[in-house]
Amino acid sequence: MISLTINGQPHSIDVEPDTPLLWAIRENVGLTGTKYGCGVAQCGSCTVHIDGAAIRSCAMPVSAAAGKNITTIEGLAENGVLHRVQKAWLDHEVPQCGYCQSGMIMAVAALLKEKPKPTDADINDTITNICRCGTFHQVRAAIHAAATA
């Protein structure tokens, strides 16, 4: 059994220690907002926060997350109030197909926590998530809007 704390809730799951964290979150805990995209930590669809840092959960073994605070897209809003990045995403109509969006939002939330007023260069360096629909202009606008919210 591996003990995880996800969105502030304890979970004990029976998986192999090398099981990717993504699958533990989705299949064992039932939180399906975190998406599988590439499986090799390149696209970013599986981004979650581990102790506040954005990580790609498809490449992290569940055993490495034990004892840490994990936040998924389902836990980003607080007390029913959307996180400022989630609100900016809606205000700027970022999602198209939406598949990459939870990972992208999680990556941006971590960026704004570290750099509250990111420059375009900061965004380029940090937000490496892939959006197949090409909403990168709306993403950048939403990031700047969230930074000023």
C-alpha positions in Angstrom: 0.0 0.0 0.0 1.2 3.5 -0.9 -0.1 6.5 1.0 -0.8 9.6 -1.0 -2.3 13.0 -0.1 -4.2 14.3 -3.1 -6.1 17.6 -2.9 -5.7 17.4 0.8 -7.3 14.0 1.1 -5.4 10.9 2.2 -5.5 7.8 -0.1 -4.0 4.4 0.4 -3.6 2.6 -2.9 -2.4 -0.9 -3.7 -0.1 -0.5 -6.7 3.4 -1.4 -7.7 5.9 1.3 -6.5 7.0 2.0 -10.1 3.4 2.6 -11.3 3.3 6.1 -12.9 1.6 8.6 -10.6 -0.8 9.5 -13.4 -2.3 6.1 -13.4 -2.7 6.0 -9.6 -4.5 9.4 -9.7 -6.8 8.4 -12.6 -7.4 4.6 -12.1 -7.0 4.1 -8.4 -8.3 7.4 -7.0 -10.7 8.2 -9.8 -9.6 11.8 -10.5 -9.7 11.9 -14.3 -9.0 15.6 -14.9 -5.3 14.8 -15.2 -4.9 13.5 -18.8 -2.6 11.0 -20.5 -1.1 12.5 -23.6 2.3 11.1 -24.6 3.5 9.0 -21.7 7.1 10.3 -21.9 6.7 13.7 -20.0 6.8 15.8 -23.2 3.3 17.1 -23.8 2.4 18.2 -20.3 -1.2 17.0 -20.3 -0.5 15.1 -17.1 0.9 18.1 -15.2 0.0 18.1 -11.4 1.6 19.9 -8.5 3.9 18.0 -6.1 4.5 20.2 -3.0 3.6 23.2 -5.2 5.9 22.4 -8.1 4.6 21.5 -11.6 5.6 17.9 -12.5 4.6 15.6 -15.3 2.9 12.7 -13.5 3.2 10.2 -16.4 6.9 9.9 -15.7 6.9 10.0 -11.9 6.7 6.7 -10.1 4.0 6.7 -7.5 6.5 5.8 -4.8 8.3 9.1 -5.3 5.1 11.0 -4.5 4.4 9.2 -1.2 4.4 11.7 1.7 4.1 14.7 -0.6 1.2 17.0 -1.2 -0.3 16.4 -4.6 -2.7 18.8 -6.2 -4.6 17.9 -9.4 -6.8 20.2 -11.5 -9.8 19.0 -9.3 -8.1 20.6 -6.3 -7.0 23.9 -7.8 -10.1 25.8 -7.0 -10.7 26.6 -3.3 -14.0 26.7 -1.6 -15.9 26.6 -4.8 -14.0 29.6 -6.2 -12.0 29.1 -9.4 -8.3 29.7 -9.3 -7.4 32.9 -11.1 -5.8 30.9 -13.9 -9.0 28.9 -14.4 -11.0 32.1 -14.5 -8.6 33.7 -17.0 -8.9 30.5 -19.2 -12.6 31.0 -19.4 -12.5 34.8 -19.9 -10.1 34.4 -22.8 -11.8 31.4 -24.3 -8.6 29.3 -24.3 -10.0 25.8 -24.5 -10.7 24.3 -27.9 -10.7 20.5 -27.6 -9.7 21.0 -24.0 -7.5 17.9 -23.7 -4.3 19.7 -22.8 -6.0 22.4 -20.7 -5.8 20.8 -17.2 -2.1 20.3 -17.5 -1.6 23.7 -19.0 -3.5 25.4 -16.2 -1.5 23.5 -13.6 1.8 24.5 -15.2 0.7 28.2 -15.4 -0.6 28.2 -11.8 2.9 26.9 -10.6 4.6 29.6 -12.8 2.5 32.4 -11.3 3.3 31.1 -7.8 7.0 31.3 -8.5 6.9 34.4 -10.7 3.8 36.5 -10.1 4.4 38.8 -13.1 6.1 36.6 -15.7 7.5 38.1 -18.8 7.0 36.5 -22.3 10.5 35.0 -21.9 9.5 33.4 -18.6 6.4 32.0 -20.2 8.4 30.7 -23.2 10.9 29.0 -20.9 8.4 27.5 -18.4 5.2 26.7 -20.2 6.4 23.9 -22.6 3.0 22.1 -22.6 1.8 21.2 -26.1 -1.6 22.3 -27.4 -2.6 20.6 -30.6 -5.3 23.1 -31.3 -2.8 25.9 -31.3 -4.4 28.2 -28.7 -1.0 29.6 -27.7 -2.0 33.2 -28.3 -5.0 32.9 -26.0 -2.9 31.0 -23.5 -0.4 33.9 -23.3 -3.2 36.5 -23.0 -4.8 34.4 -20.2 -1.5 34.1 -18.4 -1.0 37.9 -18.4 -4.6 38.4 -17.3 -4.2 36.0 -14.4 -1.0 37.7 -13.4 -2.8 41.0 -13.0 -5.9 39.5 -11.3 
